[in-house]
Amino acid sequence: MNLYPAIDLRGGQVVRLTQGDYNRMTVYGADPAAQARQFVAAGAKYLHVVDLDGAKDGTLANFDTIRAIAQQGGLSIEVGGGIRTQERIEQYLELGVARCILGTVAVRDFEFTKRMIAQYGDAIAVGVDARDGYVAVSGWLETSREKGVDFCKRLADAGCSAVIYTDIAKDGAMQGTNLPLYRQLAEEIPGLAITASGGISTLDELVQLQAMGTAAAILGKSLYTGAIDLAEAVRLVQT
């Protein structure tokens, strides 16, 4: 299983939100590039970056910060937040980002998403963020009428190879992740690589996710609070 320590960016700082609420934000650092270097030192091979400003308003407010992280090397980086055009995808891929995550646009313009998947293949993943089982969009500020699991099946049928699935209720709450959900996804859509995101707070959860066939896991608040030691997690489950 691949481990993705997370850097969420707002105003150029490393932050974490609780349950996607922009008003419940904690700042964990002013130097995202330095944070990325710490992850490399702990043995990380991958990095999950979210531009929270971009997710909310579609801007490129944190583009220079992401460039600085990418230029350091040593990590395979996936980026999400505000990626809604082919131009934006190209901009990130030119930085050396390995994978772009489509979120809101995947729900609102499925045909565009299909075209991007066909053109860029594994360089495209889709972020499926669900509140009470239904897909949320626009930085988690709105909830659609489509169930998250059903949307994942539709994505798989469209050729999508990877989905980052977040249960918003679990995100940042440090109360454990939604293990039954990831088991359901693994059983019902075996050909889709699922990344578990939201609420992972113990090493045992990582072991369980790996055992059920989850492709990857994102670690956020658990790293910043010290609940999980990244170096130990890497030794335990990183492929």
PEJO-V715167 format. One record per residue. PHI is phi in whole degrees, -180 to 180 (none if undefined). NEAR is the number of other ideal C-beta (glycine too) atoms within 8 Angstrom. Layout:
BEGIN
PHI/NEAR + PHI/NEAR
END
This chain:
BEGIN
none/12 + -87/11 + -107/16 + -117/13 + -61/15 + -113/12 + -123/13 + -98/12 + -111/18 + -145/11 + 61/7 + 79/9 + -108/10 + -84/12 + -134/12 + -135/11 + -101/13 + -104/11 + 54/10 + 73/12 + -90/8 + -65/10 + -87/4 + -120/9 + -113/11 + -117/8 + -89/8 + -111/8 + 179/9 + -102/6 + -130/7 + -59/14 + -64/10 + -66/8 + -63/12 + -61/13 + -64/9 + -64/8 + -65/12 + -60/11 + -62/6 + -84/11 + 104/10 + -65/12 + -111/8 + -130/13 + -146/15 + -107/13 + -119/15 + -123/12 + -89/16 + -69/14 + -65/14 + -64/14 + -62/14 + -83/11 + -130/6 + 77/6 + -81/7 + -110/9 + -60/9 + -110/14 + -61/9 + -64/6 + -65/11 + -66/16 + -60/9 + -61/10 + -66/15 + -64/11 + -68/8 + -70/11 + 75/5 + 89/4 + -137/13 + -87/8 + -106/14 + -113/16 + -128/14 + -136/15 + 111/16 + 81/13 + -88/15 + -129/9 + -138/7 + -66/7 + -59/6 + -66/12 + -58/14 + -61/8 + -60/10 + -73/12 + -64/11 + -67/6 + -73/10 + 103/8 + -64/12 + -80/7 + -151/13 + -103/16 + -106/13 + -93/14 + -120/14 + -54/10 + -64/12 + -65/13 + -81/11 + -84/7 + -141/8 + -67/10 + -65/6 + -59/8 + -60/16 + -60/10 + -66/8 + -67/12 + -63/13 + -65/7 + -82/7 + -109/10 + 57/8 + -69/7 + -79/9 + -118/14 + -123/14 + -118/14 + -90/12 + -108/14 + -108/13 + -119/14 + -116/11 + 55/6 + 89/7 + -112/12 + -66/13 + -105/14 + -135/13 + 56/9 + 64/10 + 71/11 + -85/7 + -129/7 + -118/8 + -85/9 + -100/3 + -101/9 + -71/9 + -60/12 + -66/11 + -63/8 + -65/12 + -61/15 + -65/10 + -66/9 + -64/14 + -61/11 + -64/6 + -86/10 + 99/8 + -65/13 + -98/9 + -147/13 + -129/14 + -100/15 + -107/16 + -116/12 + -90/12 + -59/13 + -62/9 + -90/12 + -65/15 + 74/12 + -86/9 + 57/9 + -122/6 + 96/9 + -95/13 + -90/9 + -59/11 + -59/6 + -63/10 + -70/15 + -67/9 + -61/9 + -63/13 + -64/12 + -78/6 + -89/8 + -133/10 + -64/7 + -86/4 + -101/13 + -77/8 + -102/15 + -102/16 + -83/13 + -143/12 + 112/14 + 88/13 + -62/16 + -133/12 + -139/10 + -65/9 + -62/6 + -63/12 + -62/16 + -62/10 + -66/9 + -63/15 + -63/10 + -65/6 + -87/10 + 96/7 + -66/13 + -73/9 + -156/13 + -141/15 + -101/14 + -115/13 + -121/13 + -60/10 + -61/12 + -77/12 + -71/9 + -92/7 + 87/6 + -65/9 + -123/14 + -90/7 + -61/14 + -60/8 + -68/9 + -63/14 + -61/12 + -64/7 + -80/9 + -132/11 + -65/11 + -88/4
END
